[in-house]
Amino acid sequence: MFKAGVHKAMRKLVLCLFFCTSVLANEHPGMDAFLERVAEEGGLSESDVKALLNKAEYKQSIVDAISRPAEGKPWHEYRPIFLTSKRIHEGIDFWEENRELIRTAARQFGVDEAIIVAIIGVETFYGRITGSYRIIDALVTLGFYYPQNLSRDRTPFFSAELLHYLNLANEEGLPADEITGSYAGAMGMGQFMPSSYREYAVDFDQDGRRDLWRSTADVVGSVANYLHRHGWQLGQPVTSSVRISADTALEKVSTQSFKPTLSVAEWQELGFEGSSALRRGLPAAVLKLAEKNHDTYWLTFRNFYVITRYNRSPRYAMAVYELSREILKGMDGP
């Protein structure tokens, strides 16, 4: 009798642990506070949002990926990822196949055609690699479980992006539990985060919806609009190499901000010798890039800073710029 009672009690305990764990697995930390935000802002059904969040899964692979982004690599390791003959040649093909579309978007928004092409090339290999993570899983993982061991807590950012995503899905009629993208929650050929999608995506083919997956016109127009809205200056330089000497004021080089603050002439006075063709009053910043056996230094201008609004990494911006120059060389004329 005693043994039978113990076995029965153990079975109940196991079942309880199983079901309790199943319930707790759906209750993401911070979910109640997030649902309060949903209720306060309005526009979304709190019960629908809760049901969707309960379907979202924590993914350790997403935490692992955010902990070792490619942008953390030194330049000499980062550059070969994107500056390949295949990416250059396919960029030429993409431009040739969409020449009139890209020209129209560039003229309408006042941006550089080659930069539009290069951003799409760096982001998704011209639509070849758009990401395989469910966006809802990515944003719930990073919005509720952002790794505490990283130097900067970006939980608020990803939590805000999650709310943007839910609103975006509601506005555009998207299946929120099905859409896939990057481990960070970026979507489509141009890898727009949800907030950027809502703010900068355009219906460039005028079919009544903004489709950054299947409409090349919407993708090209949206990338062009993003650059335009962030202040692209048509015909102005992006970056230019500089020479240094033993007394160059290297301590003035920032690793955090690439917004131009000093003029070319002022940087020259600090020992950064650039091209004589550059306008001396042109605002600039200085970037240091780690080559394999030495460092190189570059004056970067407003347009470089605009590219870093798309992705904050200066290595990303330099990869976009260099890829654009290589693609441009391969084009067969205007």
C-alpha positions in Angstrom: 0.0 0.0 0.0 2.7 2.4 1.0 4.8 1.8 -2.1 1.7 2.2 -4.4 0.9 5.5 -2.7 4.4 6.7 -3.2 4.4 5.8 -6.9 1.0 7.5 -7.3 2.3 10.6 -5.6 5.5 10.6 -7.8 3.4 10.3 -10.9 1.4 13.3 -9.9 4.6 15.3 -9.1 6.1 14.4 -12.5 2.8 15.4 -14.3 2.7 18.6 -12.3 6.3 19.5 -13.2 5.6 18.8 -16.8 2.6 20.9 -17.1 3.9 23.7 -14.9 7.1 23.9 -17.0 5.0 24.0 -20.2 3.0 26.9 -18.8 6.1 28.8 -17.6 7.8 28.3 -20.9 5.1 30.5 -22.5 5.5 33.2 -19.8 8.4 35.2 -21.1 10.1 37.4 -18.5 8.9 41.0 -18.8 5.8 39.9 -20.9 3.3 41.4 -18.5 5.0 44.8 -18.7 5.1 44.6 -22.4 1.4 43.8 -22.6 0.7 46.8 -20.4 2.5 48.9 -23.1 0.4 47.3 -25.8 -2.8 48.2 -23.8 -1.6 51.8 -23.2 -0.7 52.5 -26.8 -3.8 51.0 -28.2 -4.4 49.8 -31.8 -3.6 46.1 -31.0 -5.6 43.4 -29.3 -3.9 42.6 -26.0 -5.3 39.0 -26.1 -4.1 38.5 -29.7 -0.6 39.8 -28.8 -0.5 37.6 -25.8 -1.5 34.5 -27.8 1.2 35.4 -30.4 3.9 35.9 -27.8 3.0 32.6 -26.2 3.8 30.9 -29.6 7.2 32.6 -29.7 10.2 30.5 -28.8 13.5 31.5 -27.1 16.4 30.6 -29.4 19.8 30.1 -28.0 21.3 30.4 -31.5 20.0 34.0 -31.6 21.7 34.8 -28.4 24.9 33.2 -29.7 24.7 35.2 -32.9 24.1 38.6 -31.2 27.1 37.8 -29.0 29.5 37.5 -31.9 28.4 39.7 -34.8 30.5 39.9 -38.0 30.8 43.7 -37.4 33.0 42.8 -34.4 35.7 41.4 -36.7 38.8 43.6 -37.6 38.6 45.1 -41.1 41.0 42.7 -42.7 38.7 39.8 -41.7 35.4 41.7 -42.3 36.3 43.0 -45.8 36.7 39.5 -47.5 33.2 38.5 -46.4 31.6 41.1 -48.8 34.3 42.1 -51.3 34.2 38.9 -53.4 34.2 38.5 -57.1 30.9 36.7 -57.0 29.2 39.5 -55.0 30.7 42.1 -57.4 29.6 40.3 -60.5 26.1 39.6 -59.2 25.9 43.3 -58.3 26.7 44.2 -61.8 24.0 41.8 -63.0 21.5 43.2 -60.5 22.2 46.7 -61.7 22.0 45.8 -65.4 18.7 43.9 -64.9 17.1 46.8 -62.9 18.9 49.8 -64.6 15.9 52.0 -65.3 14.3 51.2 -61.9 17.5 52.1 -60.0 18.1 55.2 -62.1 14.5 56.4 -61.4 14.8 55.8 -57.7 18.2 57.5 -57.4 17.0 60.6 -59.3 13.7 60.8 -57.3 15.4 60.6 -54.0 18.7 62.3 -54.9 21.1 59.4 -54.0 23.9 57.4 -55.5 22.8 54.5 -57.7 25.9 52.4 -56.8 25.3 52.8 -53.1 21.7 51.5 -53.4 23.0 48.4 -55.2 25.9 47.9 -52.8 23.6 48.1 -49.7 21.3 45.4 -51.1 24.5 43.4 -52.0 26.0 43.6 -48.5 22.7 43.0 -46.7 21.3 40.0 -48.6 23.5 39.2 -51.6 20.8 40.8 -53.8 18.0 38.9 -52.1 19.8 35.5 -52.0 20.2 35.5 -48.1 17.3 37.1 -46.2 17.5 35.1 -43.0 15.8 32.0 -41.7 14.8 33.0 -38.2 11.1 33.7 -37.4 11.0 37.4 -36.7 8.8 36.9 -33.7 11.3 34.4 -32.2 14.2 36.8 -32.8 12.5 39.9 -31.3 11.1 38.0 -28.3 14.5 36.4 -27.6 16.3 39.7 -27.8 13.5 41.8 -26.2 13.0 39.5 -23.2 16.3 37.5 -22.9 19.0 39.9 -24.1 22.4 38.5 -22.8 23.5 40.3 -19.6 27.1 39.6 -20.3 27.3 42.0 -23.2 28.8 45.4 -22.7 25.5 47.2 -23.6 22.0 46.2 -22.7 19.8 46.6 -25.8 16.7 45.0 -24.3 14.7 48.3 -24.6 15.7 48.6 -28.3 14.6 45.1 -29.2 11.4 45.4 -27.0 10.5 48.5 -29.0 11.2 46.8 -32.3 8.9 43.9 -31.2 6.1 46.4 -30.7 6.9 48.0 -34.0 6.8 44.6 -35.6 3.4 43.7 -34.2 2.0 47.1 -35.4 3.6 46.6 -38.8 2.1 43.1 -39.2 -1.3 44.6 -38.3 -0.9 47.6 -40.7 0.4 45.6 -43.7 -1.7 42.4 -43.1 1.4 40.3 -42.6 1.4 36.8 -40.9 3.3 37.8 -37.8 4.0 34.2 -36.7 5.5 33.2 -40.1 7.7 35.9 -41.4 11.4 35.1 -41.3 14.5 37.3 -41.3 17.8 37.8 -39.6 18.7 36.9 -36.0 18.3 40.5 -35.1 14.8 40.9 -36.6 15.7 42.5 -39.9 13.5 41.7 -42.9 13.4 41.5 -46.7 16.0 42.2 -49.4 17.0 45.4 -47.7 17.0 44.0 -44.2 14.8 46.7 -42.6 14.1 46.5 -38.9 10.4 46.9 -38.1 10.7 50.6 -37.1 12.6 51.4 -40.3 10.1 49.4 -42.3 7.2 51.5 -40.9 9.0 54.8 -41.3 11.0 54.5 -44.5 9.6 51.7 -46.7 7.8 53.0 -49.8 5.3 51.5 -52.3 7.5 52.4 -55.3 5.7 50.1 -57.7 2.4 51.7 -56.6 0.5 48.4 -56.2 -1.0 49.4 -52.9 1.4 47.7 -50.5 5.0 48.0 -49.4 6.6 44.6 -50.1 10.3 44.3 -49.2 10.4 40.6 -50.1 9.0 40.2 -53.6 8.9 43.7 -55.0 12.4 44.8 -56.2 10.9 48.2 -57.0 9.8 48.7 -53.3 13.1 47.5 -52.1 15.2 49.8 -54.3 12.8 52.7 -53.6 12.9 52.1 -49.9 16.7 51.9 -49.6 16.9 55.1 -51.7 14.3 56.8 -49.4 16.2 55.7 -46.3 19.4 57.3 -47.6 17.5 60.4 -48.6 15.8 60.8 -45.3 19.1 60.5 -43.4 20.6 63.3 -45.4 22.5 61.8 -48.4 24.4 64.6 -50.3 24.4 63.7 -54.0 27.8 64.3 -55.7 29.6 64.6 -52.4 32.4 62.3 -51.3 32.0 59.3 -48.9 35.6 58.7 -47.7 39.2 59.4 -48.6 42.4 57.9 -47.3 44.9 60.0 -45.3 48.5 59.8 -44.4 49.8 60.1 -40.8 53.2 61.0 -39.3 54.9 60.5 -36.0 53.3 63.6 -34.5 49.7 63.0 -35.8 47.1 63.5 -33.1 45.8 59.9 -33.2 44.1 60.4 -29.8 41.5 62.6 -31.7 40.3 59.5 -33.6 36.9 58.3 -32.2 35.8 54.7 -32.2 32.2 55.6 -31.3 31.0 58.5 -33.4 31.5 59.1 -37.1 29.5 62.3 -37.4 31.7 64.9 -39.1 32.8 67.5 -36.5 36.0 69.1 -37.8 36.9 70.4 -41.2 39.3 68.8 -43.6 41.7 71.7 -42.9 41.4 71.2 -39.1 42.2 67.5 -39.5 45.1 68.4 -41.6 46.4 70.7 -38.9 46.2 67.7 -36.5 48.5 65.7 -38.9 46.0 63.8 -41.1 47.1 64.6 -44.6 44.4 64.0 -47.2 44.0 64.6 -50.9 44.6 68.2 -52.1 41.4 67.9 -54.2 39.2 67.9 -51.1 37.5 71.1 -50.1 39.3 72.4 -47.0 36.1 73.5 -45.3 34.3 70.1 -45.8 33.2 68.6 -42.5 34.9 65.2 -41.8 35.6 62.6 -39.2 38.5 60.2 -39.1 38.3 56.4 -39.1 40.9 53.9 -38.2 40.8 50.4 -39.9 42.8 47.5 -38.8 44.6 45.8 -41.7 46.5 42.6 -41.0 49.9 44.2 -40.2 49.1 47.9 -39.8 46.3 50.4 -39.4 45.0 52.7 -42.2 43.2 56.1 -41.6 40.4 57.6 -43.6 38.6 60.9 -43.7 34.9 60.1 -43.6 32.2 62.6 -44.7 28.5 63.2 -44.3 27.6 60.4 -46.8 29.7 57.9 -44.8 27.8 58.9 -41.7 24.5 58.4 -43.6 25.5 54.8 -44.4 26.2 54.2 -40.7 22.6 55.1 -40.0 21.7 51.9 -41.9 24.1 49.9 -39.8 26.1 51.6 -37.1 29.4 49.7 -37.9 32.0 51.8 -39.7 33.3 48.5 -41.2 29.8 48.0 -42.7 29.8 51.4 -44.2 33.3 50.9 -45.7 32.3 47.6 -47.1 29.3 49.2 -48.8 31.4 52.0 -50.2 34.2 49.7 -51.5 31.6 47.2 -53.0 29.9 50.1 -54.7 33.2 51.3 -56.3 34.0 47.7 -57.5 30.5 47.2 -59.0 30.7 50.6 -60.7 34.0 49.7 -62.4 32.2 46.7 -64.0 29.3 48.6 -65.4 29.3 49.1 -69.2 28.5 52.8 -69.2 25.5 55.0 -68.4 
